[in-house]
Amino acid sequence: QVQLVESGGGLVQPGGSLRLSCAASGFTFSSYPMSWYRQAPGKERELVAAISTPGGRTNYADSVKGRFTISRDYAKNTVYLQMNSLKPEDTAVYYCNVKRYSYDYWGQGTQVTVSS
């Protein structure tokens, strides 16, 4: 079955960096676009970044452009989110996502807290 396991979250000061990882299994990783979403308390889940396949074309939410980078490693079946210049408003639970046959699969999420 499809499994998405996120890791790499934590507490970081404003201006700091984190790299999130999402290990994928149970499907042909190379065949599907992958995405990162986030959900802050009291807010709806929002798309942060997505990466296509093949070719690795990326797109980002306006709020993270120039600060976040999504990438994927086909050998490790893993998608990453490098987050730089973090701001308090980036605080949220971050989720990995894959859509297969019109069904959304989610990981358990990893908490990112940006605070001094």
C-alpha positions in Angstrom: 0.0 0.0 0.0 1.1 3.6 -0.5 3.2 5.0 2.4 4.6 8.4 2.8 6.8 9.1 5.8 7.9 12.6 6.5 10.8 13.6 8.7 13.1 16.6 9.4 10.8 19.0 11.1 11.6 20.8 14.3 12.1 24.1 16.0 14.2 26.7 14.3 14.8 30.4 14.7 13.7 33.0 12.2 16.1 33.1 9.3 17.2 29.5 9.8 16.9 26.5 7.6 15.4 23.0 7.6 15.3 20.1 5.1 12.2 17.9 5.1 12.3 14.4 3.7 9.4 12.2 2.5 10.2 8.5 1.9 7.7 7.0 -0.5 6.8 3.3 -1.0 4.0 1.2 -2.4 3.8 2.8 -5.8 6.0 3.5 -8.8 7.7 6.7 -7.5 9.1 7.7 -10.9 5.6 7.8 -12.4 3.9 10.5 -10.2 4.3 14.1 -9.4 4.9 14.8 -5.7 3.9 17.7 -3.6 4.4 19.3 -0.2 1.5 20.9 1.6 1.2 22.6 5.0 -1.5 23.4 7.5 -1.2 26.1 10.2 -3.5 26.1 13.2 -6.9 27.4 12.2 -6.1 27.5 8.5 -6.8 25.3 5.6 -4.2 23.0 4.1 -2.3 24.8 1.3 0.0 23.7 -1.5 3.6 24.7 -0.8 5.5 23.1 -3.7 5.2 20.4 -6.3 7.6 18.6 -8.6 6.7 16.8 -11.8 8.1 13.7 -13.4 10.0 13.2 -15.6 11.9 16.4 -16.0 11.4 17.7 -12.4 9.5 20.8 -13.3 8.7 22.7 -10.1 6.1 25.2 -8.9 5.8 27.0 -5.6 3.3 29.0 -3.6 4.1 32.8 -3.9 4.8 32.9 -0.2 7.8 30.5 -0.4 9.2 31.4 -3.8 13.0 32.0 -3.6 13.2 30.5 -0.1 12.1 26.9 -0.6 13.3 24.3 -3.0 11.6 20.9 -3.8 13.6 18.1 -5.2 13.4 14.3 -5.6 15.8 11.4 -5.5 14.6 8.5 -7.7 17.2 6.1 -6.3 15.9 6.7 -2.8 12.2 7.2 -3.6 12.4 10.3 -1.6 11.2 13.9 -2.1 12.8 16.8 -0.2 11.8 20.3 0.8 14.7 22.6 1.5 13.5 25.5 3.5 15.7 28.6 3.9 15.1 32.0 5.4 12.3 30.6 7.5 9.7 33.0 8.9 7.3 32.6 11.9 4.5 32.4 9.3 6.0 29.2 8.0 5.0 27.5 11.2 2.8 24.6 10.3 2.5 20.9 10.0 4.0 19.9 6.6 2.6 17.0 4.6 3.9 15.0 1.7 1.3 14.2 -1.0 0.8 12.0 -4.0 -2.3 11.8 -6.1 -3.0 8.5 -7.8 -6.2 7.7 -9.7 -7.7 10.9 -8.4 -7.1 9.8 -4.8 -4.9 11.9 -2.4 -2.4 10.0 -0.3 -0.9 11.8 2.7 1.9 11.2 5.2 1.5 11.7 8.9 3.0 15.2 8.8 6.0 16.8 10.4 5.8 19.9 12.6 7.9 22.9 11.7 8.0 25.7 14.3 9.8 29.0 13.5 10.2 31.0 16.7 12.9 32.9 18.6 
